[in-house]
Amino acid sequence: MLISDLLRPEKIQLEDILLDPNNPRFAALGEDINIIPENRYHEMNVQKVAYERMKNRIFEVQELRDTIKTLGFLPVDRIVVRKWKGVKGNITKYVVIEGNRRVAALKWLIELHASGKETFTPEQLNNFNSLDALILDDENAPETVKWILPGLRHVSGVKEWGPYQRARAVFILRELGCNPQEVALSLGLSTRAANQLWRSYLALEQMKNDEEYGEYAEPKIYSYFEETFKCPNVREWLAWDDNQRRFMNKERLREFFSWIVGEIIEEGEPSESKLPEAKSIRDLGKIIDDEKALSVFRGSGGSLSKALAKYEVEHPEDWRPTISSAELVLSALPPDTLRKFTPEDIERLVGLLNRLNQVFSDHKKLTS
């Protein structure tokens, strides 16, 4: 039997929908999973606990709530429910199979209205309360269907837009007259995230308009600018101006483009990039304000690794981040990597251990 044959559309009321207290999402909270029996799903405390869990920041229900508040509830994907197998008077209750986040967001909006913290029109309240749903024929459906339906969405998933596509949507909404807050609410983003997408998109557009490097400004380059706006000193080095919607230091910007795609050589392919991937911007941020390290990076044959080595020699007081990075790397080594250690790998680690012992010994002598 096709799954579509087991689903029938019906309009149901929000108050008749029970959140799933055994929602697989709750495993992400790191709590022990104690299966709650079906006949207790309707209890006020059971539903309250499930509702409060859904409001955890990790599930981003607040962003969804604010989007529904702004646009109304749009049943693009209908909530999927099944009949609750317990009994509560003559009222039929339903349990969510797919759509717990949306149901929690709607219940949150109704709660805010009831408390007076928000005021919605009768039309809005009807939009929140009267829902077009798909009801699963639970009696004829195999148990696997209850996992297949949410699994289609959350495992193989509705494929999300990439960062460039999201940035373009933010840009278009801004161009159509929406302010930053309206854009963020409409797309379920924080205002900060929406603004960062907007700036990164504008930066890529600025590169597109460059006579020399414009042909290389493809969507795959977008992530470089996203990293740039996460790195304040690189952004300031390029002199970003929100009002002008562009980087103002043209000379440095042209040089920055060359680091991303390589130096343009007449009638040939660009030279090798000094920033081979977007996250290289993070290392660039460490040396961008240091003239000596930056000179090494800019020079013929210069690279980030050489520039960082120069920086560390010139700034030995900045040893703590390096130690923290080494500790993080070592703590994350998987068993397969440990089993494949070569004698040279062991020798390096022993050398590091000896160096640490020497540091402790020197420290003890100097402080005794």
ZAMAR-335117 format. One record per residue (C-alpha): x, y, z. Coordinates in steps of 0.5 Angstrom, whole numbers, plus 500, padded with zeros to 3 digits. Example, Ala and Ser with C-alpha at 12.3 -4.5 7.8 and 13.67 -1.06 7.14 Angstrom:
<sites>
525491516;527498514;
</sites>
This chain:
<sites>
500500500;502507498;504512504;499517501;493512501;494512509;493520509;487524509;487531510;482534515;482541519;483540526;484545532;490546535;487545542;486537540;493536538;498533543;505534543;509527542;513527549;517521546;519526541;526523538;529530538;529530546;535526545;539532543;538535550;542529553;537527557;535520559;530517555;524515559;518512555;512515557;506511556;500513551;495513556;498519559;500523553;494528555;496529562;497537563;504536566;506531561;504536555;507542559;514538560;514536552;512544551;518547555;523542552;521544545;522551547;529550548;534554544;537548541;530547537;530554534;522554536;522562538;525564531;519559528;514563532;516570530;516568523;509565524;507571528;510576522;507572516;501568519;501560519;503558512;501550511;506549506;507543509;501540513;502537520;502530520;498527526;495520528;489519533;491519540;489512543;487514550;480516552;478523554;471524554;468524547;473529544;478526539;485528541;491527536;498526537;504529532;508525528;511530524;511538526;512538533;516545532;510548529;505546534;510548539;510555536;503556535;501554542;507559544;503564540;496562543;500563550;502570549;496572547;492569553;497572558;496579554;504579552;501579545;495581542;492578536;486579531;480574531;483572524;490571526;487567532;483563527;489562523;493559529;488555532;484552526;489547522;490543515;493537517;494530515;491524519;495518519;490511518;494509524;490502524;492500518;499503517;505499519;509502525;515504520;511509517;511513524;519513523;519514515;514520515;519525519;525521517;524523510;524531512;529530518;534525515;534525508;531532509;528538505;535540502;536547505;538553501;546554501;549560504;549564498;542562496;540565503;544571502;540573496;533572499;535577504;538582499;532581495;527582501;532588503;531591496;524590496;523595502;523590508;527593514;533588517;528586523;522584518;527580513;530576519;523575522;520573515;526568514;526565521;533568522;536573528;537580525;545579526;545573522;540576516;545583516;551578516;548575510;546581507;553584507;557578505;552578499;554585497;561584498;561579493;557583488;562588489;567583487;563582481;563589479;571589479;574589472;580585473;577580478;569580477;569574472;571570478;566572483;562566483;557563488;562559491;566565493;561567497;563564504;570568503;566574505;562571510;568569514;571576513;565579516;566574522;573577523;572584525;580586524;579583516;573587515;576593518;582593514;578593508;574599511;567596510;562602510;554600511;552606509;556605502;554598502;561596500;569596502;572603501;579601501;580599494;587598494;587593499;580590496;584588490;590585493;585581498;581578491;588576489;589572495;582569494;583567487;590568485;594573481;591575474;596573469;595575462;593570457;593565463;590562469;591565475;597564480;596559486;591562491;594564498;587563501;586556499;579556503;574560506;576558513;583561511;580568513;581566520;588565520;589571516;585575521;591573526;596576522;593582518;595587523;602585524;606588518;612583519;608577519;604581513;610582509;612575509;605573507;605578501;612576499;614571493;613564496;609567502;604563505;599563511;603558515;610562514;606568516;603565522;610562524;613569523;608572528;609567533;616568533;615576534;609575539;611569544;606572549;601569545;602562546;596560550;591560544;597555540;597551547;589550547;589548539;594543541;590540547;583540543;587537537;590531541;583530545;579529539;584524536;579518534;582511536;583509528;588515528;591513534;592506532;596508525;601512529;608512526;614511530;615519527;609521530;610518537;617521537;614528536;609527542;615524546;619531544;613535546;612531553;619532554;619540552;613540557;617537563;622542561;617548562;615545569;622544571;624551569;618554572;619551579;626553579;624560577;619561582;622557588;
</sites>
